[in-house]
Amino acid sequence: MLPSFITLDVLAIVCGVLAIMVLILFVLVVRNTSRLNKINKNAANGNLAETIGTYYQKIEEMQYIFEQKFEHIEQIERHFKSSIQKVGCVRYCALDAGSDQSYSLALLDEYDCGVVLTGIYSRDYCVTYLKPIEQLKSSYVLSEEEKKALSLAQENYMKNISGVK
């Protein structure tokens, strides 16, 4: 016999609450089992410690690969700095031979070192010569057109770096 304060209605409510709690616990167990299975999929035995060890090993491998790639990128950046990055060209009429067939072409790296290539054209002949440039200066006297080509190379580079068109 049940005590008088426990009626069938109270017993039904308690059973309903217990059934809901069992259902909630079942859902939680299934969800956690699914998560654990995802974690353990890389372990041969389903051992959690082995799985964690496998993940640490993969992280270390990825860190090693990342460091190698980072070093490679730094090497590429060092090489890139000494490649031609700044270009300026000026066409002009050097010998009153008609159109602007003569030119001065400046080719510089990031350190402002490179060359100025100049071609002088006339009806009868053409002359092409090269002047070395170090830090925007040459050991040879630069013409106004060559100076303008160097200046234009700097301007073009700054426009490209800033994204201004």
PyMOL commands that set and color helices and strands:
alter all, ss='L'
color gray80, all
select helices_A, chain A and resi 8-40+48-81+144-162
alter helices_A, ss='H'
color red, helices_A
select strands_A, chain A and resi 86-92+102-108+114-121+126-133
alter strands_A, ss='S'
color yellow, strands_A
deselect
rebuild
show_as cartoon
